[in-house]
Amino acid sequence: MIEILYFAWVRERIGLPRERVDTRAATVADLVEELKLREARYAAAFADLSALRVAVDQDLTDFDAPLAGVREVAFFPPMTGG
């Protein structure tokens, strides 16, 4: 089981702040593809991966990051300074 966290507009589109999923995905990108197939709201949230950042066990990474042994994946829009 992996805990998935959603932040900002990703959370708004999906309608959940977090969820636990049982997945066979090998990478973050594979996980995203599984999620997109669930419902239209997931497909909308993950339609443009260039507009998203991902962290695996609280470390920023890329969508090709492996999921073996991972406990948490977080999706969020890029941070802006100010």
Secondary structure, DSSP 8 states (H G I E B T S, - for coil): -EEEEE-THHHHHHT-SEEEE----SBHHHHHHHHHHH-HHHHHHTS-GGG-EEEETTEEE-TT-B-TT--EEEEE------
